[in-house]
Amino acid sequence: MAEKSAGPRRGPLRLSVRTRLTALYGGFFLLAGLVLVVVTYTVVSNELPAPAQYLGDGASLKLSQVAADVESVPMEATTIPMQTVPASAEKVATAVLTDYRSSTMSTLVLASAIALVVTAALALLFGWFMAGRTLRPLHTITSTARRLEAGKLDQRINLDGPRDELKELADTFDSMLDRLAGSFDSQKRFVANASHELRTPLAVQRTLIEVALENPDAGPVLSKLGAHLLQTNERSERLIEGLLVLARSDRGLSARAPVRLDKVVRSVVKLTAAQAKEAGVTVETRLRARTVVGDAVLLERLVLNLVSNAISYNIPDGWVSITIGATPALSVRNSGSNVDENQVEGLFEPFRRGKPDRTGAADHSGLGLSIVRSVARAHDGDVSARANPNGGLTVEVRLPA
């Protein structure tokens, strides 16, 4: 029998820095107040006359004065009942002094406790507001960091105020953003230049190979070599194109626009119809109107990679199911060989095809799912995959509406 789960474990209670600072302020104030109350109690207790000390030297004179005072006070005004009044003046004086001392110390303790509670509450209140005011620059830094994206590094803190530790932290953060913005601009220029410098020689090579293959004087050896070179050239073009798309999506989106995801899927299904027919794979779609905000070219590349992979890594007479919904926004399922669940996450790494070697699957560069995840994250979404029980994969893409 399977053991019952004990339920999710709850982590330790997390308190905000503001709450901890407030509790720290209040705790220190309460401790200082307690010390002050103890000192005050000790001083007053030592200064108040004790009955034994008061009735020591010159007791006869003091007793006569106390007796006269007692006789002048009406019996109703005294706190000692008439039945309990001692016979001797010494006992009367001792009772009066003891009652006076006890009443005074009780009043002191009660008043000190009330004052300590009230001032501690005020200290917590003022500590809460002061902690919030002190931590306000940190909230500004945090909100600015959350608004940053790879393609939007124009946010700055620009904290005003005295030159303290928080001001220094904000200025350091702004300087770091300036360096990052410069690095991303340099990367953009590099990608643009690499796109031209790498594609042009490959296009020239492909043209020369095609011209050589069309030459009627080309022998079978040259034709075989030319076909192999043309296949290698096309694979290099796909690899470079995939790397450029991956670099572009990793930079983030420079502009966003509404994109109908269902229309993108229909266009990709038409583009891959010949590939599916050649592979003997049936493509089924369940589409609904869904609009996302992003880059239409990158979203088309995301869908194309998913559908193309689902067709390529399939079995004869297999199937591919494409669904558009609310959550996930896009789901692509396919039949195929069994996939180890422990290897699914590794398929999103560059140049991983679910095989030990990297030279197989000449039609693919191993960047398909890496590009899919990068594009999804550039659109503030994410992608996940799981192995189907009967073989194949299910890839789900979550995108904000």
C-alpha positions as CSV (number, residue, x, y, z in Angstrom):
1,M,0.0,0.0,0.0
2,A,1.4,3.4,-0.9
3,E,2.1,5.7,1.9
4,K,-0.1,8.8,2.2
5,S,1.7,12.0,1.5
6,A,2.2,14.3,4.4
7,G,1.2,17.2,2.4
8,P,3.4,20.1,1.1
9,R,5.9,21.4,3.6
10,R,5.6,24.9,4.6
11,G,8.8,26.9,4.7
12,P,9.8,29.2,7.5
13,L,7.8,32.4,8.0
14,R,9.4,35.2,6.0
15,L,9.2,38.7,7.5
16,S,10.0,41.8,5.5
17,V,13.0,43.9,6.3
18,R,10.6,46.7,7.3
19,T,8.9,44.5,9.8
20,R,12.2,43.2,11.3
21,L,13.6,46.8,11.6
22,T,10.3,47.9,13.3
23,A,10.5,44.9,15.7
24,L,14.2,45.7,16.4
25,Y,13.5,49.4,17.1
26,G,10.6,48.5,19.4
27,G,12.6,45.8,21.2
28,F,15.5,48.0,21.9
29,F,13.1,50.8,23.1
30,L,11.2,48.4,25.4
31,L,14.5,47.1,26.8
32,A,15.7,50.6,27.5
33,G,12.4,51.5,29.1
34,L,12.5,48.4,31.4
35,V,16.0,49.4,32.5
36,L,14.8,52.9,33.2
37,V,11.8,51.6,35.2
38,V,14.1,49.3,37.3
39,V,16.5,52.1,38.0
40,T,13.7,54.5,39.0
41,Y,12.1,51.9,41.2
42,T,15.4,51.2,42.9
43,V,16.2,54.9,43.5
44,V,12.7,55.7,44.9
45,S,12.7,52.6,47.0
46,N,16.0,53.6,48.6
47,E,14.9,57.2,49.1
48,L,11.6,56.5,50.7
49,P,11.9,56.3,54.6
50,A,11.7,52.8,56.0
51,P,9.7,52.4,59.3
52,A,12.7,50.9,61.2
53,Q,15.0,53.7,60.1
54,Y,12.5,56.4,60.7
55,L,11.7,55.2,64.2
56,G,15.4,54.6,65.2
57,D,17.2,57.6,66.6
58,G,15.0,60.2,68.4
59,A,12.1,57.8,68.5
60,S,10.4,59.5,71.5
61,L,10.2,62.9,69.7
62,K,9.1,61.4,66.5
63,L,6.5,59.2,68.2
64,S,5.0,62.2,70.0
65,Q,4.7,64.0,66.7
66,V,3.2,60.9,65.0
67,A,0.7,60.5,67.9
68,A,-0.3,64.1,67.7
69,D,-0.8,63.7,63.9
70,V,-2.8,60.6,64.4
71,E,-5.1,62.2,67.0
72,S,-5.7,65.2,64.7
73,V,-6.8,63.0,61.8
74,P,-10.5,61.8,61.8
75,M,-10.7,58.1,62.2
76,E,-12.8,57.8,59.0
77,A,-9.9,59.3,56.9
78,T,-7.5,56.6,57.9
79,T,-7.1,53.4,56.0
80,I,-6.7,51.4,59.2
81,P,-10.0,50.3,60.9
82,M,-10.6,51.4,64.4
83,Q,-10.6,47.8,65.7
84,T,-7.1,47.3,64.3
85,V,-5.4,50.5,65.5
86,P,-2.5,49.4,67.7
87,A,-2.4,50.5,71.3
88,S,1.1,52.0,71.2
89,A,2.1,55.0,69.1
90,E,5.0,53.1,67.7
91,K,2.8,50.5,66.2
92,V,0.5,53.2,64.7
93,A,3.5,55.0,63.2
94,T,4.9,51.8,61.7
95,A,1.6,50.9,60.1
96,V,1.1,54.4,58.6
97,L,4.6,54.5,57.2
98,T,4.4,51.0,55.8
99,D,1.1,51.7,54.1
100,Y,2.4,55.0,52.7
101,R,5.6,53.2,51.3
102,S,3.6,50.4,49.8
103,S,1.0,52.7,48.2
104,T,3.8,54.9,46.7
105,M,5.7,52.0,45.2
106,S,2.5,50.5,43.7
107,T,1.5,53.8,42.2
108,L,5.1,54.2,40.7
109,V,5.0,50.7,39.2
110,L,1.6,51.1,37.7
111,A,2.3,54.5,36.2
112,S,5.6,53.3,34.8
113,A,4.0,50.2,33.3
114,I,1.3,52.3,31.6
115,A,3.8,54.9,30.3
116,L,6.1,52.1,29.0
117,V,3.3,50.4,27.1
118,V,2.0,53.6,25.6
119,T,5.5,54.8,24.5
120,A,6.4,51.3,23.2
121,A,3.3,51.4,21.0
122,L,4.3,54.9,19.8
123,A,7.8,53.7,19.2
124,L,6.6,50.8,17.0
125,L,4.4,53.1,15.0
126,F,7.1,55.7,14.4
127,G,9.6,52.9,13.8
128,W,7.3,51.4,11.1
129,F,7.1,54.8,9.3
130,M,10.9,55.5,9.7
131,A,11.8,52.0,8.4
132,G,9.5,52.5,5.4
133,R,11.1,55.9,4.7
134,T,14.6,54.4,5.0
135,L,13.9,51.4,2.7
136,R,12.0,53.5,0.1
137,P,15.2,53.8,-2.1
138,L,15.5,50.0,-2.0
139,H,12.0,49.6,-3.3
140,T,12.8,52.0,-6.1
141,I,15.9,49.9,-7.1
142,T,13.8,46.7,-7.0
143,S,11.0,48.0,-9.1
144,T,13.5,49.4,-11.6
145,A,15.2,46.0,-11.9
146,R,11.9,44.3,-12.5
147,R,11.0,46.6,-15.3
148,L,14.3,45.9,-17.1
149,E,14.5,43.6,-20.2
150,A,17.2,42.6,-22.5
151,G,15.9,45.0,-25.2
152,K,14.9,47.7,-22.7
153,L,17.8,49.0,-20.7
154,D,16.7,52.6,-20.6
155,Q,15.4,52.6,-17.1
156,R,17.5,54.4,-14.5
157,I,17.0,55.0,-10.7
158,N,18.5,58.5,-10.5
159,L,18.1,58.6,-6.8
160,D,18.1,62.0,-5.1
161,G,19.3,62.7,-1.6
162,P,22.4,62.8,0.5
163,R,25.5,60.9,-0.4
164,D,24.9,57.9,1.8
165,E,25.1,54.2,1.3
166,L,21.8,53.9,-0.5
167,K,22.7,56.8,-2.8
168,E,26.0,55.0,-3.6
169,L,24.1,51.7,-4.2
170,A,21.7,53.4,-6.7
171,D,24.5,55.1,-8.5
172,T,26.4,51.9,-8.8
173,F,23.3,50.2,-10.2
174,D,22.8,52.9,-12.8
175,S,26.5,52.6,-13.8
176,M,26.0,48.9,-14.2
177,L,23.0,49.5,-16.4
178,D,25.0,51.9,-18.6
179,R,27.6,49.2,-19.1
180,L,25.0,46.5,-19.9
181,A,23.2,48.8,-22.4
182,G,26.6,49.4,-24.2
183,S,27.2,45.7,-24.3
184,F,23.8,44.9,-25.7
185,D,24.2,47.6,-28.3
186,S,27.5,46.1,-29.3
187,Q,25.9,42.7,-29.5
188,K,23.2,44.0,-31.8
189,R,25.8,45.5,-34.2
190,F,27.7,42.2,-34.1
191,V,24.6,40.1,-34.9
192,A,23.7,42.5,-37.8
193,N,27.2,42.3,-39.2
194,A,27.5,38.6,-38.7
195,S,24.1,38.1,-40.4
196,H,25.5,39.7,-43.6
197,E,29.1,38.4,-43.4
198,L,28.2,34.8,-42.8
199,R,25.2,34.5,-45.1
200,T,26.8,36.1,-48.2
201,P,29.7,33.6,-48.6
202,L,27.4,30.6,-48.0
203,A,25.0,32.0,-50.6
204,V,27.8,32.4,-53.1
205,Q,29.1,28.8,-52.4
206,R,25.6,27.4,-52.9
207,T,25.3,29.2,-56.2
208,L,28.7,27.9,-57.4
209,I,27.8,24.3,-56.4
210,E,24.4,24.5,-58.2
211,V,26.0,25.9,-61.3
212,A,28.6,23.1,-61.2
213,L,26.0,20.4,-60.8
214,E,24.1,21.7,-63.9
215,N,27.2,21.4,-66.1
216,P,26.6,18.5,-68.5
217,D,30.3,17.7,-68.5
218,A,30.3,16.9,-64.8
219,G,31.0,13.3,-64.1
220,P,29.2,11.0,-61.6
221,V,32.0,11.6,-59.0
222,L,31.7,15.4,-59.3
223,S,27.9,15.2,-59.2
224,K,28.0,13.1,-56.0
225,L,30.6,15.4,-54.4
226,G,28.5,18.5,-55.4
227,A,25.3,17.0,-53.9
228,H,27.2,16.3,-50.7
229,L,28.7,19.8,-50.6
230,L,25.2,21.3,-51.4
231,Q,23.7,19.4,-48.5
232,T,26.5,20.5,-46.2
233,N,26.1,24.1,-47.3
234,E,22.4,24.1,-46.6
235,R,23.0,22.6,-43.2
236,S,25.5,25.4,-42.4
237,E,23.0,28.0,-43.6
238,R,20.3,26.5,-41.3
239,L,22.8,26.4,-38.4
240,I,23.8,30.0,-38.9
241,E,20.2,31.1,-39.3
242,G,19.3,29.3,-36.1
243,L,22.1,30.9,-34.1
244,L,21.1,34.3,-35.4
245,V,17.5,33.8,-34.4
246,L,18.6,32.5,-31.0
247,A,20.8,35.5,-30.5
248,R,18.0,37.9,-31.6
249,S,15.4,36.3,-29.2
250,D,17.9,36.3,-26.3
251,R,18.3,40.1,-26.7
252,G,14.5,40.5,-26.1
253,L,11.9,42.3,-28.2
254,S,12.7,45.8,-29.5
255,A,9.0,46.3,-30.6
256,R,5.7,44.5,-29.9
257,A,2.5,44.3,-31.8
258,P,-0.7,42.2,-31.7
259,V,-0.2,38.8,-33.4
260,R,-3.0,36.3,-34.2
261,L,-1.4,33.0,-33.1
262,D,-4.0,30.9,-34.9
263,K,-3.2,32.6,-38.2
264,V,0.5,31.9,-37.6
265,V,-0.3,28.2,-37.0
266,R,-2.4,27.9,-40.2
267,S,0.5,29.5,-42.2
268,V,3.0,27.1,-40.7
269,V,0.8,24.1,-41.4
270,K,0.7,25.0,-45.1
271,L,4.4,25.5,-45.2
272,T,5.1,22.1,-43.7
273,A,2.4,20.2,-45.7
274,A,4.9,18.8,-48.1
275,Q,7.2,17.7,-45.3
276,A,4.3,15.9,-43.6
277,K,3.2,14.2,-46.8
278,E,6.7,13.0,-47.5
279,A,7.1,11.6,-44.0
280,G,3.6,10.0,-44.0
281,V,2.5,12.0,-41.0
282,T,-1.1,13.3,-40.4
283,V,-1.3,16.9,-39.0
284,E,-4.4,17.7,-37.0
285,T,-5.3,21.1,-35.7
286,R,-7.8,22.4,-33.1
287,L,-7.5,26.2,-33.3
288,R,-9.3,29.1,-31.7
289,A,-8.8,32.8,-32.1
290,R,-5.9,33.8,-29.8
291,T,-4.0,37.1,-29.9
292,V,-0.7,37.6,-28.3
293,V,1.6,40.7,-28.2
294,G,5.0,40.2,-29.6
295,D,7.1,39.7,-32.8
296,A,5.3,38.0,-35.6
297,V,8.6,36.7,-37.2
298,L,9.8,35.1,-34.0
299,L,6.5,33.6,-33.2
300,E,6.3,32.1,-36.6
301,R,9.8,30.6,-36.1
302,L,8.6,29.2,-32.7
303,V,5.7,27.4,-34.3
304,L,7.7,26.3,-37.3
305,N,10.3,24.7,-35.1
306,L,7.8,22.8,-33.1
307,V,5.8,21.5,-36.0
308,S,8.9,20.6,-38.1
309,N,10.4,18.7,-35.1
310,A,7.1,16.9,-34.5
311,I,7.0,15.8,-38.1
312,S,10.7,14.8,-38.4
313,Y,11.0,12.9,-35.1
314,N,8.0,10.7,-35.8
315,I,7.1,7.3,-37.0
316,P,5.6,6.2,-40.4
317,D,1.8,6.7,-40.4
318,G,2.2,8.9,-37.3
319,W,0.3,12.0,-36.3
320,V,0.8,15.5,-35.0
321,S,-1.8,17.4,-33.0
322,I,-1.7,21.2,-32.7
323,T,-4.0,22.9,-30.2
324,I,-4.5,26.6,-29.4
325,G,-6.1,27.4,-26.1
326,A,-6.1,29.7,-23.1
327,T,-3.5,27.9,-21.0
328,P,-1.3,26.8,-22.5
329,A,-1.5,29.1,-25.5
330,L,0.0,26.4,-27.9
331,S,0.3,22.7,-27.5
332,V,2.0,20.4,-30.0
333,R,1.7,16.6,-29.5
334,N,3.2,13.9,-31.8
335,S,3.6,10.2,-32.0
336,G,7.0,8.7,-32.1
337,S,9.5,6.6,-30.3
338,N,9.6,6.4,-26.6
339,V,11.5,9.3,-24.9
340,D,13.2,9.0,-21.5
341,E,11.5,11.5,-19.2
342,N,14.9,12.3,-17.6
343,Q,16.2,13.5,-20.9
344,V,13.3,15.7,-21.9
345,E,14.6,18.8,-20.2
346,G,18.0,18.4,-21.9
347,L,16.3,18.7,-25.3
348,F,16.0,22.4,-24.7
349,E,19.8,22.8,-24.6
350,P,21.6,23.8,-27.8
351,F,22.7,21.0,-30.1
352,R,20.7,18.3,-28.2
353,R,18.6,15.9,-30.3
354,G,17.9,13.2,-27.7
355,K,20.8,11.1,-29.1
356,P,24.3,10.6,-27.7
357,D,25.9,11.9,-30.9
358,R,25.7,15.3,-32.5
359,T,26.1,14.3,-36.1
360,G,22.8,12.7,-36.7
361,A,19.6,14.2,-38.0
362,A,21.3,16.2,-40.8
363,D,18.1,18.1,-41.5
364,H,18.2,19.7,-38.0
365,S,20.9,21.8,-36.3
366,G,19.9,20.9,-32.7
367,L,18.7,24.4,-32.0
368,G,15.0,24.0,-32.5
369,L,13.8,23.7,-29.0
370,S,16.4,26.1,-27.7
371,I,15.0,28.7,-30.1
372,V,11.5,27.9,-29.0
373,R,12.3,28.4,-25.3
374,S,14.2,31.6,-26.0
375,V,11.4,33.1,-28.1
376,A,8.8,32.1,-25.5
377,R,10.8,33.9,-22.7
378,A,11.3,36.9,-24.9
379,H,7.5,37.1,-25.0
380,D,7.3,36.9,-21.2
381,G,6.2,33.3,-21.4
382,D,7.8,29.8,-21.1
383,V,7.7,26.4,-22.6
384,S,7.8,22.9,-21.1
385,A,7.7,19.3,-22.5
386,R,6.8,15.9,-21.3
387,A,7.1,12.4,-22.8
388,N,3.9,10.7,-23.9
389,P,3.2,7.3,-22.5
390,N,2.9,5.7,-26.0
391,G,5.9,7.6,-27.4
392,G,6.5,11.0,-28.7
393,L,6.4,14.4,-26.9
394,T,4.0,17.0,-25.8
395,V,5.3,20.5,-25.9
396,E,3.3,23.3,-24.3
397,V,4.0,27.0,-24.8
398,R,2.5,29.5,-22.3
399,L,2.2,33.1,-23.5
400,P,0.4,36.1,-21.9
401,A,-2.7,37.2,-23.7
